[in-house]
């Protein structure tokens, strides 16, 4: 409602589509790699330095290489968003699966469940809250990169904020910022609702 009232519905929906695509990719890669890391301590040890690096770099750093490799478009912003969000998803999924009570795993194994069945039927359902927290955090982190994406031509609300900063169009930047805030709250509530 807020987005419609302030008159930025079209750019907000463009931003929402970019956020949803980037979040879907971050969650897809994050869950797959998180499960792999949870099942293999060696993989987790190998990933740890990479994840630490990705989590400590500023958001702008992710976009710079793609500016030189790709034309100005939405793609560099989406890739940067995925790189920024995926480490948190991987860590939350890994911690969630590792935190499953050993008794539940032993009970399933004692009834003849295979490793894949234990993972799919016991570990993942019991780690659901942690996985959904990863999805929620991915959405918020992807939204955090939207403004940076506007600097490289991703369009939508990020572009309005970037123009507001560069051309001293304060009002336009504030309106776009409010729209991003409203979008973030809506998406956060949706994923929180799924966790409940």
C-alpha positions in Angstrom: 0.0 0.0 0.0 2.8 2.4 0.9 4.6 1.7 -2.4 1.4 2.4 -4.3 0.6 5.6 -2.4 4.0 7.1 -2.9 3.8 6.4 -6.7 6.7 4.1 -7.4 4.9 0.9 -8.0 6.5 0.0 -11.4 10.2 0.5 -10.2 9.3 -1.3 -6.9 8.0 -4.3 -8.8 11.1 -4.3 -11.0 13.2 -4.2 -7.8 11.1 -7.0 -6.3 11.7 -9.2 -9.4 15.5 -8.7 -9.2 15.4 -9.4 -5.4 13.4 -12.6 -5.9 15.6 -13.9 -8.7 18.8 -13.1 -6.7 17.3 -14.6 -3.5 16.2 -17.8 -5.3 19.7 -18.3 -6.7 21.4 -17.5 -3.3 19.0 -19.9 -1.6 19.5 -22.6 -4.2 23.3 -22.5 -4.1 23.3 -21.9 -0.3 21.2 -24.9 0.6 23.0 -27.2 -1.8 26.5 -26.1 -0.6 25.3 -25.9 3.0 24.1 -29.5 2.9 27.4 -30.6 1.3 29.4 -28.7 4.0 27.2 -30.2 6.8 27.8 -33.7 5.6 31.5 -33.3 5.0 33.7 -31.6 7.6 36.5 -31.4 5.0 34.3 -29.4 2.6 33.4 -27.0 5.5 37.1 -26.5 6.3 37.8 -25.7 2.7 34.9 -23.3 2.4 35.6 -21.4 5.7 38.2 -19.0 4.3 36.2 -18.3 1.2 33.0 -17.6 3.2 34.9 -15.4 5.7 36.3 -13.4 2.8 32.9 -13.0 1.1 31.3 -11.9 4.4 33.9 -9.3 5.2 34.2 -7.5 1.9 32.2 -4.3 1.4 29.1 -4.6 -0.9 30.6 -2.4 -3.6 33.6 -4.8 -4.1 31.3 -7.5 -5.5 30.1 -5.3 -8.4 33.4 -3.9 -9.6 34.7 -7.0 -11.5 31.4 -7.5 -13.2 31.3 -3.9 -14.5 34.4 -4.8 -16.6 33.2 -8.2 -17.7 29.6 -7.5 -18.6 27.6 -4.7 -20.2 25.7 -2.3 -17.9 22.5 -4.1 -17.0 20.7 -5.9 -14.2 23.0 -8.9 -14.3 26.0 -7.5 -12.4 23.7 -6.4 -9.6 22.0 -9.8 -9.4 25.4 -11.6 -9.4 26.8 -9.2 -6.7 23.6 -9.8 -4.6 24.0 -13.5 -4.8 27.7 -13.4 -3.8 26.8 -11.1 -0.9 23.9 -13.3 0.4 25.1 -16.9 -0.2 27.7 -17.2 2.6 25.1 -16.5 5.2 22.7 -19.0 3.8 25.5 -21.7 3.6 26.4 -21.1 7.2 22.9 -21.1 8.5 22.0 -24.3 6.6 25.2 -26.0 7.8 24.7 -25.0 11.4 21.1 -26.1 11.3 21.9 -29.5 9.9 24.7 -30.0 12.4 22.4 -29.0 15.2 19.9 -31.8 14.6 19.8 -33.9 17.7 21.9 -37.1 17.3 19.2 -39.2 18.9 16.8 -38.5 15.9 19.5 -39.4 13.4 20.4 -42.6 15.3 16.8 -43.6 15.6 16.3 -43.2 11.8 19.5 -45.1 11.1 18.5 -47.9 13.4 15.3 -48.4 11.5 17.3 -48.9 8.3 17.1 -45.4 6.8 19.9 -44.7 4.2 22.1 -41.6 4.5 20.0 -39.8 1.9 16.8 -40.7 3.7 18.1 -39.5 7.0 19.1 -36.2 5.3 15.8 -35.7 3.5 13.4 -37.1 6.1 15.0 -36.2 9.4 17.8 -33.6 9.2 16.3 -31.1 6.7 12.8 -31.1 8.4 14.4 -30.6 11.8 16.6 -27.9 10.5 13.7 -26.1 8.8 13.8 -23.0 11.2 17.5 -22.5 10.4 16.9 -22.9 6.7 14.0 -20.4 6.7 16.2 -18.0 8.7 18.7 -18.3 5.8 16.0 -17.5 3.3 15.0 -14.5 5.3 18.5 -13.2 5.7 19.2 -13.8 2.0 16.2 -11.5 1.1 17.5 -8.7 3.5 21.1 -9.0 2.2 20.0 -8.9 -1.4 18.0 -5.8 -0.7 21.1 -4.2 0.8 22.9 -4.5 -2.5 20.0 -3.0 -4.5 21.3 0.5 -4.1 24.8 -0.5 -5.2 23.2 -2.2 -8.2 21.6 1.1 -9.1 25.1 2.6 -9.6 25.8 0.1 -12.4 22.5 0.4 -14.3 20.3 -2.2 -12.6 17.5 0.3 -12.8 14.4 0.3 -10.6 14.6 1.7 -7.1 18.4 1.5 -6.8 18.7 3.7 -9.8 16.3 6.3 -8.3 18.4 6.3 -5.1 21.6 6.6 -7.0 20.3 9.5 -9.1 19.0 11.2 -5.9 22.5 11.0 -4.4 24.4 12.1 -7.5 22.1 14.9 -8.6 21.0 16.2 -5.2 17.4 15.1 -5.9 16.8 14.5 -2.3 13.0 13.9 -2.5 13.3 11.2 -5.2 15.9 9.4 -3.2 13.9 9.5 0.0 10.8 8.2 -1.8 12.8 5.3 -3.4 14.3 4.5 0.0 10.9 4.4 1.7 9.8 2.0 -1.1 12.8 -0.3 -0.5 12.1 -0.2 3.2 8.4 -1.1 2.6 9.4 -3.9 0.2 11.9 -5.3 2.7 9.3 -5.3 5.5 6.8 -7.1 3.3 9.2 -9.7 2.2 10.6 -10.2 5.7 7.0 -10.7 7.1 6.2 -13.3 4.4 9.3 -15.4 5.2 8.7 -15.0 8.9 5.2 -16.2 8.4 6.5 -19.3 6.7 8.7 -20.0 9.8 5.8 -19.8 12.2 
